[in-house]
């Protein structure tokens, strides 16, 4: 049984298959009814725009059906365990995809499910986002390029990008405050991957060092859903804002990426967000085609 809770669940060949299939599906997004008579259960403990819509439309485009479930729609909101929910849903639907507060919820769903479970975002990783991002980079440059992530390094997107880049031999640098460096367990896995596949993983507290001569500058919101330490975070992360001064240290043909939603004037300036280097909107659109590819990957025998 295949699941996608972490990028680390995928082999190098798995990742390349998903990227190739994403490219095929972007050319012919409604070509066949691959998922006819199959149903996807979408569970959201947190708000979502791109993930909810891309995964719903992906299932529709593949000929399947989907059900969107918020905590108030499920007995999860009244104390039923994630394990019991997984056992029940396994008898009704063909996939479970969940955006959760705790990664442990996903593990409990997986451990008690007889159908594929997909991580739509947890406190630890966001693999669907990272896979769509990798396709966007390949689409823009014709091949994979090095990535500099600037901002909060202890972030689900950062973690998935660290694992993904290191598995494919892509250099990745993370520029962040010492207080917000990546999770040590994730970093250890990424460094092992990098050693095996011949890339470098750098974590630095200097944003200029992180972006210097890099191809991609990537950032994310400084204040994720549910954070209460807003003032402290804004103060510590201000030097890591992606602005024209910082971007000048990257390659001349660099591309800017953001997983959205963006808080203009905080992690990124208007000029960068809407400027000629930004590929944010193709990046967002590509979440649809990568979602389709992920569903097909998980349905392979």
Secondary structure, 3 states (H helix, E strand, C coil): CCCECCHHHCCHHHHHHHHHHHHHHHHCCCCCCCCCCCEEEEEECCCCCHHHHHHHHHHHHCCCEEEEEEHHHCHHHHCCCHHHHHHHHHCCCCEEEEECCCHHHHHHHHHCCCCEEEEEECCCCCHHHHHHHHHHHHHHHCCCCCEEEECCCCCHHHHHHHHHHHHCCCCEEEECCHHHCCCHHHHHHHHHHHHHHCCCEEEECCHHHHHCCCCEEEECCCCCCCCCCHHHHHHHHHHHCECHHHHCCCCCCCEEEECCCCCECCCECHHHHCCCCECHHHHHHHHHHHHHHHHHHHCCC
